[in-house]
Amino acid sequence: MKLLSFDMEISDVFELDKHEDMEKYAPFHISVVASAIHKGEERVWYSKDEEGRPVFGLTQQRAHEFLEYLE
């Protein structure tokens, strides 16, 4: 059995009150995702501009690629 972990960072900034449900701020904008397979591959998922520089958020296409990878 392979174990995979991932960490997803959002670029939205907000402050939650005690016991406040963060779902009221959804949908969230994903800035970057990192994934790692135990004793295997590590990947970072982010979007780039035309010159190859990182941009402020994951495009829908890049997010879809990450979901396909998880599948």
N, C-alpha and C positions, 0 to 999 in steps of 0.2 A: 504494500500500500504506500502510495506517495502522499506526503503531507505538503500542502501549499498554504502559505500565509500571504496576506497582502495588507497594505496600509494605504488608505485613501485620504488625501488632504483636500479640504474645501477652501475656496478663496473668499467665501462670504464671511463678513465680520459682523457679529451681533453679540449682545450681552443677554444672558438668560437670568431671569429672576428665579428665586428658589421655587422648585417644583414646576417651572414653566416647561411646556412641551416644545422642543425645538422644531418639531414637524411643521409648526405654523409658519416657519421661515422657508420651507421647501417650495420648489425644488432647489437644491443646492448646486453651485457651480464647482466642478472638480478641477483642481489645479494640477495635481500630479498623483500617480499611483505607483507603488513599488510592489513587486511580487517576488517571492522566493520559494523554491522547492527545496525541501530538506535534502541536504547533500547533493544539490543539483543547481539548476539555473536560477539566476537572479536577473530581474528586469525592472527597468524604470519606464513608465508610460507617461509621456507628455507630448504636447503638440509643438510644432516648429513653424516658423514663418518661411517665406520663400528663400531666405538666405541661410536657413538651418539653425536659426537662433530660437531658443525656447520662447513661447508666447504665454500670455496670462491665464489660459485655461485650456482644458482638454476639448478638442472639437468633438462633435457627435461621432464622426467617423472613427477617431482614435478611441473614444470610449467604447464604441461597438467592437473594435478590434480587441480591446481588453476583455470584454464579455465573451467574445468567441474563444479567446485564449483560456478563460476559466472553464468554458464548456468542454 
